[in-house]
Amino acid sequence: MNVKNDLFKMQDKKYREFQIKIISNVVSDNVIGVRTPELRKYAKQMIKEKDYLSFLNELPHKYFDENQLHGFIISELKDYDECILYLNKFLPYIDNWATCDQTSPKIFKKNHDKLLKQIKVWIKSDKTYTIRFGIGMLMQHYLDDDFKTDFLKMVCDVSSKEYYVNMMRTWYFATALAKQYEFTIKYIEERKLDIWTHNKTIQKAIESYRITKEQKDYLRSLKIK
C-alpha cells in the first residue's frame, strides 16, 4: 500500500483551496486536498487490512492529509494501550487545529479512569496542540456523568500565550456553562480567567443554543470592559 500515491489519487483541488484558507498555519504546498469522509474510509480500510503500523511509525509526515489520516487511524484503534502508545508518539507532531480536534479515539469512551491520568499529563505539556488535545478530551468526556469541579480548575490553571490553547480553554468553559452551569458560572462571576478568555467564553456561550435567554442576559452583564 503506497499511502502518498493513494492520497493523491483522492485529491480534490477545489477542496484543497478551501483547506488552505481555513488552516492558515499549514504550508500550502503540504496540503493535498483529500476530503474528510474519504480519509476516514481509507483509515478504516487500512485497519481492516492490518496495513497501518508501518504508516503510524513514519513520523514526521510531510503532508497535512497524512497527519489527518494518522489521526483517523488512531481514532479507530480498539485496544486502549495501543491507541495511547501511538497517540503519544503522534501528538508532538500535530501542527494545526484541524488534526488536533479531529483526532478523537472512540476507545476513550470506555476508559475514562485511565484517560484522566493521560489528560493531566497532556495539559502540562510544552506543546501547543498536545495541551489543546488534552483540554479537548476533558471537554468531550468529562462534562457529563463523570464531571468533577476539579476539572474546571485544571483548565483554568493552564497558562499559555498560544491562541490555539486559549481558544480551546474558551470552548471548554463555554461548553461547561451549557452542561454544568451552576459550577462554571462561579469562574465567570469571580473573574478567575484572564480577561481575554473570560470575555471570549461569554461571547461563545451567548452564541450557544444550549444557554437560556436569562443566562445569556446575565452573562452579558459579567463582561469585562
Backbone hydrogen bonds in HBPLUS format (Angstrom, degrees):
<---DONOR---> <-ACCEPTOR-->    atom                        ^
c    i                          cat <-CA-CA->   ^        H-A-AA   ^      H-
h    n   atom  resd res      DA  || num        DHA   H-A  angle D-A-AA Bond
n    s   type  num  typ     dist DA aas  dist angle  dist       angle   num
A0006-ASP N   A0002-ASN O   3.02 MM   4  6.25 160.9  2.05 155.5 161.5     1
A0007-LEU N   A0003-VAL O   2.89 MM   4  6.15 156.1  1.95 156.3 163.1     2
A0008-PHE N   A0004-LYS O   3.01 MM   4  6.30 159.9  2.06 154.3 159.0     3
A0009-LYS N   A0005-ASN O   3.07 MM   4  6.31 141.4  2.23 142.2 152.7     4
A0010-MET N   A0006-ASP O   3.23 MM   4  6.54 131.5  2.48 137.0 148.9     5
A0010-MET N   A0007-LEU O   3.03 MM   3  5.13 134.1  2.25  97.4 110.2     6
A0011-GLN N   A0008-PHE O   3.27 MM   3  4.97 162.7  2.30  98.5 102.6     7
A0012-ASP N   A0033-GLY O   2.72 MM  21  5.31 154.1  1.78 142.3 150.2     8
A0016-ARG N   A0012-ASP O   2.91 MM   4  6.18 146.1  2.02 148.8 159.8     9
A0017-GLU N   A0013-LYS O   3.17 MM   4  6.46 153.8  2.24 143.3 147.6    10
A0018-PHE N   A0014-LYS O   3.20 MM   4  6.53 153.2  2.27 143.5 150.6    11
A0019-GLN N   A0015-TYR O   2.92 MM   4  6.21 159.6  1.96 153.6 158.4    12
A0020-ILE N   A0016-ARG O   3.00 MM   4  6.24 159.7  2.05 152.7 157.9    13
A0021-LYS N   A0017-GLU O   3.32 MM   4  6.52 145.1  2.45 139.1 146.9    14
A0021-LYS N   A0018-PHE O   3.17 MM   3  5.33 126.7  2.47  98.2 111.2    15
A0022-ILE N   A0018-PHE O   3.25 MM   4  6.60 151.8  2.33 148.8 155.9    16
A0023-ILE N   A0019-GLN O   2.92 MM   4  5.89 145.1  2.04 157.4 164.4    17
A0026-VAL N   A0023-ILE O   3.32 MM   3  6.02 160.2  2.36 123.9 124.5    18
A0030-ASN N   A0027-VAL O   2.84 MM   3  5.44 156.2  1.90 119.8 128.0    19
A0031-VAL N   A0028-SER O   3.16 MM   3  5.47 157.2  2.21 117.9 117.0    20
A0064-PHE N   A0030-ASN O   2.75 MM  34  5.91 163.1  1.78 163.0 167.5    21
A0038-GLU N   A0035-ARG O   3.07 MM   3  5.51 123.0  2.41 109.4 123.1    22
A0039-LEU N   A0035-ARG O   3.12 MM   4  6.48 153.3  2.20 150.8 159.1    23
A0040-ARG N   A0036-THR O   2.92 MM   4  6.18 161.3  1.96 160.9 165.7    24
A0041-LYS N   A0037-PRO O   3.02 MM   4  6.13 157.6  2.07 142.5 148.7    25
A0042-TYR N   A0038-GLU O   2.97 MM   4  6.13 156.1  2.02 144.2 150.9    26
A0043-ALA N   A0039-LEU O   2.90 MM   4  6.10 153.9  1.97 147.0 154.0    27
A0044-LYS N   A0040-ARG O   3.08 MM   4  6.35 160.5  2.11 149.3 153.2    28
A0045-GLN N   A0041-LYS O   3.02 MM   4  6.27 150.0  2.12 143.0 151.7    29
A0046-MET N   A0042-TYR O   2.93 MM   4  6.22 157.2  1.98 150.7 156.1    30
A0047-ILE N   A0043-ALA O   3.10 MM   4  6.39 154.0  2.17 147.7 154.4    31
A0048-LYS N   A0044-LYS O   2.90 MM   4  6.07 161.0  1.94 147.6 153.3    32
A0049-GLU N   A0045-GLN O   2.95 MM   4  6.13 153.6  2.02 149.0 155.7    33
A0051-ASP N   A0046-MET O   2.79 MM   5  5.02 172.3  1.79 159.5 159.4    34
A0050-LYS N   A0047-ILE O   3.00 MM   3  4.80 155.7  2.06 100.4 107.3    35
A0056-LEU N   A0052-TYR O   2.99 MM   4  6.28 157.8  2.04 155.4 162.0    36
A0057-ASN N   A0053-LEU O   3.13 MM   4  6.33 132.5  2.36 142.0 153.8    37
A0058-GLU N   A0055-PHE O   3.03 MM   3  5.14 162.7  2.06 107.9 113.2    38
A0066-GLU N   A0063-TYR O   3.08 MM   3  5.20 127.8  2.36  98.2 111.5    39
A0067-ASN N   A0063-TYR O   3.20 MM   4  6.65 153.1  2.27 147.2 154.1    40
A0068-GLN N   A0064-PHE O   2.90 MM   4  6.26 151.7  1.98 149.6 158.5    41
A0069-LEU N   A0065-ASP O   2.94 MM   4  6.12 162.2  1.97 144.0 148.5    42
A0070-HIS N   A0066-GLU O   2.86 MM   4  6.04 155.9  1.91 145.9 153.2    43
A0071-GLY N   A0067-ASN O   2.95 MM   4  6.20 160.7  1.99 148.7 152.6    44
A0072-PHE N   A0068-GLN O   2.95 MM   4  6.25 151.9  2.03 149.1 157.4    45
A0073-ILE N   A0069-LEU O   2.89 MM   4  6.15 151.2  1.98 152.7 160.0    46
A0074-ILE N   A0070-HIS O   3.10 MM   4  6.37 170.2  2.11 153.4 155.5    47
A0075-SER N   A0071-GLY O   2.99 MM   4  6.14 148.0  2.10 138.7 148.1    48
A0076-GLU N   A0073-ILE O   2.99 MM   3  5.30 145.8  2.11 106.7 116.9    49
A0077-LEU N   A0074-ILE O   3.25 MM   3  5.36 154.4  2.32 104.1 111.4    50
A0106-LYS N   A0075-SER O   3.02 MM  31  5.82 167.5  2.04 147.3 143.4    51
A0083-CYS N   A0079-ASP O   2.92 MM   4  6.10 159.5  1.96 154.8 161.4    52
A0084-ILE N   A0080-TYR O   2.92 MM   4  6.21 163.2  1.95 158.3 161.4    53
A0085-LEU N   A0081-ASP O   2.98 MM   4  6.09 156.9  2.04 144.0 150.8    54
A0086-TYR N   A0082-GLU O   3.09 MM   4  6.35 168.8  2.10 155.7 156.3    55
A0087-LEU N   A0083-CYS O   2.85 MM   4  5.90 148.3  1.95 146.5 156.9    56
A0088-ASN N   A0084-ILE O   2.92 MM   4  5.92 165.5  1.94 149.1 151.8    57
A0090-PHE N   A0086-TYR O   3.05 MM   4  6.16 140.5  2.21 136.4 146.7    58
A0090-PHE N   A0087-LEU O   3.04 MM   3  4.99 122.2  2.39  93.2 108.3    59
A0091-LEU N   A0087-LEU O   2.87 MM   4  5.99 162.0  1.90 164.2 166.2    60
A0093-TYR N   A0090-PHE O   2.85 MM   3  5.58 154.8  1.91 128.2 136.3    61
A0094-ILE N   A0091-LEU O   3.15 MM   3  5.41 160.6  2.19 112.1 117.9    62
A0100-CYS N   A0096-ASN O   3.30 MM   4  6.41 161.4  2.33 146.3 151.8    63
A0101-ASP N   A0097-TRP O   2.83 MM   4  5.91 168.1  1.84 152.7 155.5    64
A0102-GLN N   A0098-ALA O   2.92 MM   4  5.91 145.8  2.04 147.3 156.2    65
A0108-PHE N   A0105-PRO O   3.36 MM   3  5.78 159.2  2.40 106.9 112.7    66
A0109-LYS N   A0106-LYS O   3.28 MM   3  6.15 157.8  2.33 121.5 124.8    67
A0110-LYS N   A0107-ILE O   3.24 MM   3  5.85 149.4  2.34 113.9 120.5    68
A0111-ASN N   A0108-PHE O   3.03 MM   3  5.06 165.1  2.05 109.7 114.1    69
A0115-LEU N   A0111-ASN O   2.90 MM   4  5.97 163.3  1.93 157.6 163.2    70
A0116-LEU N   A0112-HIS O   3.15 MM   4  6.09 158.2  2.20 145.0 147.5    71
A0118-GLN N   A0115-LEU O   2.93 MM   3  5.16 119.9  2.31 103.0 118.3    72
A0119-ILE N   A0115-LEU O   2.94 MM   4  6.28 157.5  1.99 157.5 164.6    73
A0120-LYS N   A0116-LEU O   3.12 MM   4  6.36 157.0  2.18 148.4 153.1    74
A0121-VAL N   A0118-GLN O   3.00 MM   3  5.15 128.9  2.27  99.2 113.1    75
A0122-TRP N   A0118-GLN O   2.87 MM   4  6.21 163.5  1.90 157.2 161.9    76
A0123-ILE N   A0119-ILE O   3.00 MM   4  6.18 168.8  2.01 161.2 161.5    77
A0124-LYS N   A0121-VAL O   3.15 MM   3  5.48 152.1  2.23 107.9 116.4    78
A0125-SER N   A0122-TRP O   3.03 MM   3  5.28 162.7  2.06 115.5 117.8    79
A0130-THR N   A0127-LYS O   3.18 MM   3  5.31 132.3  2.42 101.8 114.8    80
A0131-ILE N   A0127-LYS O   3.08 MM   4  6.33 163.1  2.11 162.5 166.0    81
A0132-ARG N   A0128-THR O   3.03 MM   4  6.30 164.0  2.06 146.1 151.1    82
A0133-PHE N   A0129-TYR O   2.96 MM   4  5.85 152.7  2.03 127.4 135.0    83
A0134-GLY N   A0130-THR O   3.01 MM   4  6.21 159.3  2.05 145.3 150.5    84
A0135-ILE N   A0131-ILE O   3.02 MM   4  6.34 163.2  2.04 158.8 162.3    85
A0136-GLY N   A0132-ARG O   2.89 MM   4  6.06 155.6  1.95 147.2 155.0    86
A0137-MET N   A0133-PHE O   2.89 MM   4  6.18 153.3  1.97 152.9 159.2    87
A0138-LEU N   A0134-GLY O   3.03 MM   4  6.28 150.4  2.12 143.2 151.6    88
A0139-MET N   A0135-ILE O   2.91 MM   4  6.17 151.2  1.99 148.0 155.9    89
A0140-GLN N   A0136-GLY O   2.88 MM   4  6.08 156.5  1.94 146.1 152.9    90
A0141-HIS N   A0137-MET O   2.96 MM   4  5.91 156.0  2.01 146.1 151.0    91
A0142-TYR N   A0138-LEU O   3.01 MM   4  5.29 144.0  2.14 134.2 140.4    92
A0147-PHE N   A0144-ASP O   3.20 MM   3  5.41 160.3  2.24 117.9 117.6    93
A0151-PHE N   A0148-LYS O   3.01 MM   3  5.75 153.8  2.08 119.2 125.6    94
A0152-LEU N   A0149-THR O   3.11 MM   3  5.53 135.9  2.31 108.3 118.7    95
A0154-MET N   A0150-ASP O   3.01 MM   4  6.35 149.2  2.11 145.4 154.5    96
A0155-VAL N   A0151-PHE O   3.23 MM   4  6.53 157.0  2.28 147.8 150.9    97
A0156-CYS N   A0152-LEU O   2.92 MM   4  6.11 157.9  1.97 148.5 155.8    98
A0157-ASP N   A0153-LYS O   2.83 MM   4  5.90 151.6  1.91 150.6 156.4    99
A0158-VAL N   A0155-VAL O   3.21 MM   3  5.33 154.6  2.28 102.0 109.6   100
A0165-VAL N   A0162-GLU O   3.18 MM   3  5.38 139.1  2.36 102.5 113.7   101
A0166-ASN N   A0162-GLU O   3.07 MM   4  6.36 170.2  2.07 159.7 161.8   102
A0167-MET N   A0163-TYR O   2.82 MM   4  6.00 147.7  1.93 152.3 161.7   103
A0168-MET N   A0165-VAL O   3.13 MM   3  5.29 121.2  2.49  97.4 111.5   104
A0169-ARG N   A0165-VAL O   3.00 MM   4  6.38 148.0  2.11 145.1 154.9   105
A0170-THR N   A0166-ASN O   2.94 MM   4  6.11 154.8  2.00 140.8 147.3   106
A0171-TRP N   A0167-MET O   2.92 MM   4  6.16 157.0  1.98 143.8 149.9   107
A0172-TYR N   A0168-MET O   2.82 MM   4  6.00 155.4  1.88 146.2 152.9   108
A0173-PHE N   A0169-ARG O   2.99 MM   4  6.29 168.2  2.01 153.9 155.4   109
A0174-ALA N   A0170-THR O   2.92 MM   4  6.09 156.4  1.98 151.8 159.0   110
A0175-THR N   A0171-TRP O   3.00 MM   4  6.09 156.2  2.05 144.5 150.7   111
A0176-ALA N   A0172-TYR O   2.80 MM   4  6.03 150.9  1.88 147.5 157.2   112
A0177-LEU N   A0173-PHE O   2.91 MM   4  6.07 144.9  2.03 139.2 147.5   113
A0178-ALA N   A0174-ALA O   3.31 MM   4  6.60 141.4  2.47 133.4 142.6   114
A0178-ALA N   A0175-THR O   3.05 MM   3  5.07 123.0  2.39  94.0 108.6   115
A0179-LYS N   A0175-THR O   2.99 MM   4  6.29 142.9  2.14 144.9 155.6   116
A0180-GLN N   A0176-ALA O   2.58 MM   4  5.19 158.7  1.62 145.9 152.8   117
A0183-PHE N   A0180-GLN O   3.28 MM   3  5.86 136.2  2.49 112.9 123.0   118
A0184-THR N   A0180-GLN O   3.03 MM   4  6.09 162.2  2.06 158.5 164.1   119
A0185-ILE N   A0181-TYR O   2.88 MM   4  5.69 166.6  1.90 160.8 160.9   120
A0187-TYR N   A0184-THR O   2.93 MM   3  5.59 142.0  2.08 117.6 126.8   121
A0188-ILE N   A0185-ILE O   3.05 MM   3  5.17 133.4  2.27  98.4 111.3   122
A0189-GLU N   A0185-ILE O   2.82 MM   4  6.11 169.4  1.83 159.9 162.8   123
A0190-GLU N   A0186-LYS O   2.90 MM   4  5.81 158.7  1.94 142.3 147.9   124
A0192-LYS N   A0187-TYR O   3.04 MM   5  5.22 160.7  2.08 146.0 152.0   125
A0191-ARG N   A0188-ILE O   3.20 MM   3  4.99 158.1  2.25  99.4 105.8   126
A0198-HIS N   A0194-ASP O   2.83 MM   4  5.92 161.4  1.87 162.0 168.4   127
A0199-ASN N   A0195-ILE O   2.95 MM   4  6.10 174.3  1.95 157.1 157.1   128
A0200-LYS N   A0196-TRP O   2.93 MM   4  6.01 157.3  1.99 147.1 154.5   129
A0201-THR N   A0197-THR O   2.87 MM   4  5.83 149.5  1.96 142.5 150.1   130
A0202-ILE N   A0198-HIS O   3.18 MM   4  6.49 158.1  2.23 146.3 151.5   131
A0203-GLN N   A0199-ASN O   2.98 MM   4  6.24 160.5  2.02 146.4 151.8   132
A0204-LYS N   A0200-LYS O   2.93 MM   4  6.15 165.2  1.95 150.0 153.2   133
A0205-ALA N   A0201-THR O   2.86 MM   4  6.01 158.9  1.90 150.8 157.3   134
A0206-ILE N   A0202-ILE O   2.92 MM   4  6.07 156.2  1.98 151.4 157.3   135
A0207-GLU N   A0203-GLN O   3.21 MM   4  6.48 137.8  2.40 139.2 150.0   136
A0207-GLU N   A0204-LYS O   3.18 MM   3  5.15 128.6  2.46  92.9 106.3   137
A0208-SER N   A0205-ALA O   3.05 MM   3  5.14 151.5  2.13 102.0 111.0   138
A0216-LYS N   A0212-THR O   2.91 MM   4  6.19 155.9  1.97 150.7 157.7   139
A0217-ASP N   A0213-LYS O   2.92 MM   4  6.17 158.7  1.96 151.5 156.8   140
A0218-TYR N   A0214-GLU O   3.05 MM   4  6.28 156.9  2.11 145.5 151.7   141
A0219-LEU N   A0215-GLN O   2.88 MM   4  6.09 159.7  1.92 149.4 155.4   142
A0220-ARG N   A0216-LYS O   2.96 MM   4  6.19 155.3  2.02 149.5 155.4   143
A0221-SER N   A0217-ASP O   3.36 MM   4  6.66 144.6  2.50 137.5 145.7   144
A0221-SER N   A0218-TYR O   3.03 MM   3  5.24 124.6  2.35  99.3 113.5   145
A0222-LEU N   A0219-LEU O   2.93 MM   3  5.13 149.8  2.02 105.7 115.5   146
A0223-LYS N   A0220-ARG O   3.36 MM   3  5.55 169.1  2.37 107.7 110.5   147
